[in-house]
Every structure is written in structure tokens, then in C-alpha cells.
Amino acid sequence: MQSTVIPQKADALGIGDIDPTLDLEDEINRLRKELGAVILAHYYQDAEIQELADFVGDSLDLSRRAAETKAEVIIFCGVRFMAEVAKILSPERIVLLPDAEAGCSLEESCPPEAFRAFCQKHPDHLVVSYINCSAEVKALSDIIVTSANAEAIIRQIPEDQSILFAPDRHLGAYLSRKTGRDLLLWPGACVVHEQFSERELIRLKGRYPEAVVSAHPECPEAILNHADHIGSTSAMLKFVSETPAHDIIVATEPHLIHQMKKAAPDKTFHPAPGADGTCSCANCPFMELNTMEKLYLSMINMGPRIEISDDLRLAAKKPLDRMLEMSPPASKVTPFDPHANVA
């Protein structure tokens, strides 16, 4: 069983073939209509891609949109595991990923064969895996969760059932504290959220004593201990709209701040700092691989394209379906307005 990213053809156009005078936004909109395509963008994408997307959301939002869309072509501006989910839920559609190398540190931290061996050592455990993993790891799992629905799903599992949680040890530890469940954790972590510095966060709070901290649960416990709010990307967006605080320190990938500014334009957002006192290290290097140029080229070349064997797709779909069945109602996503970018 395998998942494959079909690369560009040898004669495919490249970055150097793009006419520098081309209006990429207009061309992408033209191709979207011509291909019958839908563009999905994660909150961690560059602002210009978010503004072009038909739907902007977190993993759960976009997983649902991928299943619901009637488009012939799905272009997933995110990372590989997200595009895989779209293909798993919509196998008859073409799924494109603007950059074939857009992976995920959490996915890479959990190789399928090593994970299979780990699960086999604990056969009495229900395997609950964070959606930030490969299709192969999903196929080894009983239930998939996202940061938005993980707590609600774990609380539905009988208390006498042992649980193995993978691949994010920080999210797993947070869920263990929240639910009181003793989770057996796979030792993976997100390279972005591990970069935040507790010392520099304390210093930043000192400069803005009235600021509140909103953090993603992929952050280490030392960071979460200073948070006024902990939640998924969608929950963080809701929090910044509702909190009376004017200054908000954001401990997650900083591209989310684009949507935060739209949701609460009267507030000031401060990215949580890394060890050197800056926030540059918090940009996800995988998400940043997707660009407007690569989005355009993926539509021209119809690739890179996600392909998944039927056996793997069906095995990975089972825990995803279970996730969708056990999840709370879908949160709101940002719809594409075709007139928003028209002068």
C-alpha cells in the first residue's frame, strides 16, 4: 500500500518559463474556472494565497470541504498529508499540491514501519492519530483527530480503553492533562512549535503587560503554561475576536495572524518569539514552499498530483470517517468572494 506524489512531467513549465508581466491572480482565477477547480488553503499559507482560495481553514475544516466539494480538480495549498486526505475522501477527483516537497515535520517523525512495530507492541491500545501524519500511518490507526476535535473525541472513548496517541507528543500530553487519560505517546513533535522560547515569551509579556497569550496545543508545556487560551487554529481565531484584550501574543505559525487581523482589525498581534528573540523561526518551512507561482504552474501542468492505491485509501478512510462521525459540528470557514478582487 502506498501514497505517491506524481511529479511534474519532463516537459512541464517551470518558474523560469513564467512571463514576468503575467498577472498571476487573474490567470489563477481564469484557470480555476476553466478547470472546474477549487482552491483550498490552510491558515499557515501566505496571505496572498489565502485571499485567492475558495476556502481557508484548519485541517478539519478543509477535510470536510474536500469531501463536500463537487469540483473536478482540488488544489490543496497546504502540505502533503492534507492533500492526501482530500484524495482519500474524493478519490474520483484530481488532487494537486503546488509543491511536491511540501511535507510536515510531524509526518516525518513517524515512519510507517516503525509506527507499525510500536503499535504491535501495544495491541490492547486503541490507536488515535493526529491528522498530521501520512496516509500509511492513518491506515494503521483506529481514529484520526485534529487539534480542533481531539479532546471531544477522546472523551467519547470508554475510560477503561487504553489509548496510544501519535505522532505529536506535546498535543498528546496536553490532551492527557485535559482529559485525565493516561495516553501512551509516540515521541514526535512539530518543528515550528518547538522553536518558541519560554524565556523570550516571558520577556515579551513584560513589554506588553496587558497582553494575553493564545497558543496552539502543539506547543511544549513550558509555553502552554503561560497561555491565557489554548486551542486549534480555528479556536484561536474565535478567541481573538471575543477577548477584550487589545494586545495578543500568538504562539503558532504566524501566517494565522493574517486571518486574525481580518477578524479583529482593531487589535495588535505579536508573534511569539524564538530563542533569539525573533519570530522568524516560527514560519513553517514546508508551508512556505507553496507560492503563487507554483500554484499557477500546478494548474497549467496539472501536477504535482496525489495518487493513492485503493487498498491504502480504503484503509486510511476508515479512521477518517470515524473522525468525521465523532466530531462536533463544523466550524465556519472563509468562503471565496469572486468579486472581492475585482477593481
N, C-alpha and C positions, 0 to 999 in steps of 0.2 A: 504494500500500500504506500502511495506516495503523493505528495503535492509538488507541483512543478510551476516555476515561473518561466514561461516560454519567452526567450529573449527576442530582441528586435531582429528582423531579417537582415542579411548581409547588405542588402541594397536600401535599407531604411534610412530616412533622412536623419541627420544629426544636428546638434546645436549650431554647428558652423554653417549649416545649409539654410538657416532661417534668415530671411530678409530683415535686416535691422530696422527697416522702416515699417515693418508689418505691425499693425495694431493687434496684439495678441488677444486682447479681451474681445474684440469684435470677431476675430477668427474662431476663438473658442466657442463663442455664442452661436456662430454660423454652423460650426461642425456639430455642436450639441443638437441643433435642430435637424441637421442633415442625417445624423447617425441615429436619431431617436434615443439619445443618451441622457443619463442622469449623472450629475457630478456630486459625490459625497465627500465632505471634508471634515476631518477631525478638528477639534478645538485647538490642537497644537500646530496646525498648519499656518503658514504665513498669512497675514491679513488679506492680501490681495486674492489669494486662493479662497479664503473663507467668503469673501464678498461675491465671488463668482459662483459658488456652489449652490446647488438646488437645496441641499440640506446640510446644516452644520450641527454637529452633536458629539456626544461621547460614544463609547463603544456600544452601549446598549441601544441608544437612540438610532445609531447608524445600522446596527444589526437588524433592527426592526424595519427600518426604511428599506434596507436591501431586500428584505423578504416581501415587502409590500409593493415595491415599485413595479410598474409594468414596462419600464424602459427596456429596449433591446440590448443596450450597452450600459454597463455600470462602470464608471471611472472612480476609483476609490483613492482619494488623496489622503493617505494615511500611511500605514505600514503594512507589511505583508500579511500578518495574521488577520488584520481587518478585511483585506481583500479576499483572503481565503474564506472567511465567514460569509461574505457576500456570495461567493461561488457555491458554498455548501448549501446555502438557503435558496439560491436561484441558479441551479445547475444549467438550465437551458439558455441562460444569458451569457454574453461575453463580458468578462470582468477584466478591466485593465488597471494596472498600477503604474503611475508615471515613472517610477524608478525601481528597477528590479532589485536594487541593493537596499531598499528601504525596509530594513528588518527591525528588530527590537531586542534590547539587551536582556529583557526577561525571557523572551523566547530562546535566545542563545544560551541562557543559563540553565536550560532544562532540555538536554538532548533526549530524544525519544527512547533510545535503547537503555540509557542509564535510568530514565524515569520508569521504564517498564520493570527493570530489575528491582528498583526501590519499591514499587507497588507490589511486586510478587513477594517481597519480604514481609509485607503487611496486608495479607489477604482479607483480614477481618475489617479493614478500614474502607469506608466509603470515600471515593476519590473525588474531591471538589477542586476544580482547577480554575484559576483566574483566566479570563478570556485572552490575556496577553501571553499566548502560547501557540505552538504550531498545531496544525491540523492533526498531526500524528499524536501529539500529547492529548489533544481533545478526545481522540478516538480511544485513548486509554482511561478516560475519565468517566465518572458517573453523572456529574452535574458540572456545568460551566457557570461561572458567576462573573459579574463586573463589580467595580467598586461601588456602583450605584445600587446594586441589588444583593450583594453578598451577605450582608447582615440579615436581611429579611429571609433569604433562602436558608441560611444556616439555622436560623431559629425554627424553621419548619422541619428540620431533621430530628428524629427522636433522640432524646438525651442519652439513651443507652447505646447509640450507634457511634462507634469510633470514626473519626474523620481525618483523612490525610489531605492537607491543603498545599497546593503548588501554583505557580512557582515563586511567588513573592513572599519572602519571609516577614517583611515589615507589615504588609497588608494582613498576612495571616496572624501575626502577633497582635495587631490592633483588633482584629475580629475576635480573637481569643479573649482579649480583655473585655470587649464589649458584650460578648455573649456568655462569657463564663465557661466556654467549652475548651477542653484541652486538645488543641489541634496539633497533629504531627506535621511539621513544616518541612517542605523542600527548601534548601538554602539559596534561593535566587533573590535577586534584587534589581531595581531599576537604576541604571547608571545616572539618570537625571536627578532623581530624588535623593540619592545617596550623596550628592555633591553639596547639599546645603550644610552650612556651618552653624552649630548651636551658638558658638561664641560670637560670630558676626551677627547672627539674628538678635542676640541679646543687645548688642551694640546698636543695631538699627532700631530696636524698640526703645532704647534710651534716647535716640534722636527724635523719635516720634512717640512720646509717652501716651498719647491718646489713641494711638493706632491699635487696631485689632488684627489678629493673625488668623488667616484662613489657610488650612493645609490639606493636602491630599494624603489619604492614608497609606500611600506607598512610601511616605517619608519615614525615616527612622524614628524610634520612640523619643529620642532626645529632642527632635524638632516638634513632634506632636505634643510633647509636654508643655510647650509654650503657646499652643494654639487655642484660640477662643472658639474656633469652629473647625471641624474635621469632616470632609465629605468628598464625594466624587466631583468631577469637573462640573456636572450639571448642578449638583448641590452647592458647590462653591459659587456658581453664578447666581443662584437663588439667594444665597446668604448676603452677597454684596448688595443686592437690590433691597433687602429687608433690614439690614443692620443700620442703626442710626449713626454709626461711626463714619467720619469723613475720610480718615486715613486707614487704608487696609494693606497689610503686608501679605503677599501672595506666595505661598510655598508650594508651587508646582511649576510645570513648564510655562514660561512667561508669555507664550503666544495666546494663552487663555485670556490675558488681560485685554486683548482686542475686543472680545465679547463683553468683558466686564465694563469697559468704558462705554460701550453701547447701552448696556443695561443700567448703568449708574453714572451718567456723564458728569454729575456734579461732585463725584468723589475722586480721591487721589489714590493711586495704586503703587505700591513699592514691591518690586520683586524680591523675594528672599535671597540673601547673598550666599555666595560660596565661600570657601576658606580664605580667599584673598580679598574678601570684602566686596566683590563684584557679583553680578548676576549672570555674566556671560556663559558660565559653565553650565547653567541650567537649561540652555537650549538643547532640545533633543537632536542629536546629530543625524538620526535616522529620518525624523520628520522633515528636517531641513533639506533632505535630498530631493524632495519634490519641489519643483519650481514651475512658474508659469510656462516657461519654455518647454519643460518636459511634459507638462500637462497637454500642451498643444501638440507636441510630437507624438504622444501616445495616441491621440485621436487621429492624426494623419497616418501613422504607421500601424494602428490597431495592435499595439503592443508596447511594453511587455504585457503578456496575458497570463492569467492564472488558470491552470488546469489541475484537476484533482481526480484521481481514479475513483470509479464508482464505489469500490469496496471502502476506501478511506472516507469518501464523502458521506456515505450512509452511517459509518461508524462514528464519525465526528458530529453528524447531525443529531444523533440521539440525545447526547447530553446538552446540546444547544437547544433542542426542542424542550427539554425538561426545564432549562433555564427560563425560556420564554413563558412556559406554563406557570412557573412558580414566582415570576417577577411581579412587582407592583405595577400599576398602570404606567404606560409610557410617559416620560416627561416631554415637555414641549421642545420642539426643535425650531430652528430658524428657517422658514421657507424662502425659496428664491423668488425675488420680485423681478420679473423681466423688464420692468420699466425703471428700476432703480438706477441703472447705469446709463440710461438714455438721456443725452443732453437736451 
